[in-house]
Amino acid sequence: MTLPSLLRRVGLDVPRGVSIDGRILTGRAATAAIASGAATSVERHTFHGGDDPPTLHIRNAWWQDPAARRTDISAVGHAFPHFQLDDSDGAHNWRGTIDTGRGRFVIHVVGDPGGGLPHVVPVLPRALGRHEGRRGFRRAEHLYASGNLCVADISDWDPDLHTSATAIAWAAHWLAAYTDWCLGGPWPTDGYQPRAAA
């Protein structure tokens, strides 16, 4: 169990943020970094896994709206400036590296044309799991059937509020949990569910 999980069990929330390179910050460090613009707040989300969410195929994708496209590009450029937009095929996909401090991961964030939760595809390494003695390779928890990261539940995603930067922050949180899990323990968190202020 992580310190933030333990504190949540006794009713204390620990703010979480993600630095521009992908490291998870907690507590006062997170609060200060978020306030100064050096980190992005981790929004409420839940890991689960299972079947991949459907992609809504529509005629005019959300990124064809210039204002929505500018907002997304600005958000990712501020939060994760090393991520690169690939729109060469008319899509809206981001590619970059998350450095959890215990590992570096290349991910591809594929925009959903209908404005739904983006797909987060692990590029390097592609197969996520750990070796467990004679049992061999154990696939990581909280992956979709395709092997994509389940960074949030579809209901966590608000297309009017969230951007690709939100999905990248969730991916950083997922990958931080994954690196802890790879050390041999249980999966340390099922996401981030801050309590409402009383």
N, C-alpha and C positions, 0 to 999 in steps of 0.2 A: 504494500500500500504506500502511495506517495504521501508526502506531507500535505499537499493541498487536499487530497482525498480524506485524510485523517481529520483535518480541520473542518471540512464540510460535514463530516459525521457529527461533530459537536456544534454545528450551527454557524460556523464562521466561513465566509466566502473569501477566497483568495483571488484577486483579479489576475487575469492572464493576458499576456500580450505576446506578439511575435516580432522579433527584430528583423531588419531588412534581409539578413542572411538566413533566417528561418529558425532561430533559437527561441525556445519558449521562455518567457520571463514571467515570474510570479510575484505576488505581494507588492511591496513598496517599489521594487525595481521596475515592475510592470507599470504601476501607476505613474511613476516619474517618466518613464520612457514614452508612454502613451501621451501624457500631457505635453511633452516636449516635441512630439512628432517623430521620435526615433523608433517607435514601435507601433504596431497595429493591434487594436483590441481584438481579442478572440470573442466572437459572438457566440451566443447560445447554439449548441448543436449536439447531436447524438450519433454515435457510431452504431452500426448494427450489422450490415452485410446482407447476404441473400441474393435475390435476383436483381439484375441491373435495372435502374429506373428507365422507363420508356423515354425516347427522344421524340419530341413533337416536331414533325416535319411540316413546315408551313412555307408559304410562298415568299413572304418578306420576313427575314430574320430580324430579331431585335437590333442587331448591330448595324442594320441599314438605316436606322434613325441616327442622324449625325449627332444629336445631343446625347443619346444613350451611349453611343460609341465613344464620344469625348469623355464622358463621365467615367466609363470603365477604364479607358487608357490612362486617364489622370490618376485614378485610384491605384491602379497597379504600378504606374510609374512612381508614385509617391511611396507606396508601401514596400514594393519589391522591384527596385529600379533595374536589377540585373535580369529580370524576366523579359523575354523577347516575344513580341506579337508576330504570329504567322497568319497572315490573311491572304496569302498568295493564291489559294484556291477558292476565295470568296467566303471562307469561314472566319471564325474569330477564335483563334487558339493561342494560348500562351505556353511557352516552354522556358524552364529555368531550373536552377539547382537550389535545393533546400539543404542547409548544413545544420543538423541538429546539435552539433558539438560532439556527437558520438558516431556520426556517419554522414555521408553526402549522398543525396538522392536527386536524380533528374526526373522531373515530372512534366507532363503535358496536360494542360487544363483546356479541355475541349468545350467551347461554348455550345449551349443548347439553343437551337434556333428559336424555339418557342419561349425562351426566357426562363426555362427551368434550371434546376441545379446542374452546374457544369459537371462533366465527367472528368475525373482525375485519374490519369493513366500513368502508372509507373513506367519509366523508360529505362533507367539504370539504378538499381537492378530491376529487371522485369519480374522475376519470380520472387515474391516476398514470403519468407518463412525462416525457420531455423532448423538446424540439424539436431536431432535428439537421439544420440547413441545408436543403438541397433535398429531403432524404429525408423530411422531414416529422416527424411525431410518432412517437417510439419508446416503446412500452409498457415500463414498469418491469419489471425482473427480479423473480423470486421472488413473483409474484402467482399466485393460483389463476385458473382459467378464468373465474370469475365477476367477477374484478377485486378480490376480497377479498385481504387481506394474508396471505401464508403466513409466519406468525411462528414456526412450529415444525413439526416432523414429528409425526405422531400418536403415535409411540413416545416422544417427549420428554415428553408430557403424562401426569402421574400424578394422577388425580382424588383420591387420598387425601392428596396432598401439596400440590398446586397449587390456586390460587384464581383468580378473575377478575383479581386484582392481578398474578398471574404473566403472564397473557396481555397485560395492559396494558403491563407492563415489556418484554415481548418486542416488542410493537408499537412502543414508544418506540425500542428498539434497531433495529428494521426501518426506522423512519422516519429515524433518524439516518444509517443506511447509505444510504437513498434520497436524503437531502439531499446527501450527498457525491457520489453517482452523478450527480445532476442537474447538478453542476458540470462534468461532461464526462469523468470518468475511469471506470475499471471499477468494478463493484460491490465495495465494500471488504471485505466479510466474508460468509461463508456461515452466520453464526450465532455461537454462543459455545460452545466445547468446552473447559472447563477440564481440565487434566491432573490425574489423581489424585495425591495426595501420595505421595511415595516412602517 
